[in-house]
Amino acid sequence: MTTTGVRAALESAVAELPPGLRDHVLRVVTEARRLALRNSVDEDRATLAALGHDLARGHTSADLLLQAEAAGLTPSDIERAQPILLHGPLSARLMAERFGIDDADVLAAARYHTTARAGMSALERVIYVADKIEPEKARREPALADARRLADSDLDAALRGLLDYHVSRAVERGWPLHPDTVAARNELVGSSDT
């Protein structure tokens, strides 16, 4: 399938998502394209990753766990406690298996858009940030609006702000932190001290 064909197939799949989720994905596509242009990231690849990032998001916790098992994934204790964290890896798997996407960076961007990770590529950073700062989310949460403004000039600073926000929110609510999130934040903190 050509890139145009893959994009069309992903757009059709997104159109079938529940309306609120569909609209979120389309807002993330817009943000990803905007951030890609500002950060010298391939816009077509950002579009594919943004279109596919939430393909599995609409499933129940029980269904996500069943799908992970069927896909041969081994959920961690944190993912078992918060199965929503599995929707990124499952979305990436769907992108590969159903849509034939074999671009490892596009798949990683979808896989880690919820947790982040150490060693994120520019495309992964674009998708992670775009998912968090899309206008509806930013309108509801001041910290996300701040990251949205910051992303226009400094993607890494926006990423660090978003990770700081996620960590503090998890601590306030007593949620466990995914090790990938901790590793991503530690890497950014370490790189900013040099």
Secondary structure, DSSP 8 states (H G I E B T S, - for coil): --HHHHHHHHHHHHHTS-HHHHHHHHHHHHHHHHHHHHTT--HHHHHHHHHHTTTTTTS-HHHHHHHHHHTT----HHHHHSGGGGHHHHHHHHHHHHH----HHHHHHHHTTTT--TT--HHHHHHHHHHHHSHHHHHH-HHHHHHHHHHTT-HHHHHHHHHHHHHHHHHHHT----HHHHHHHHHHHHHHT-
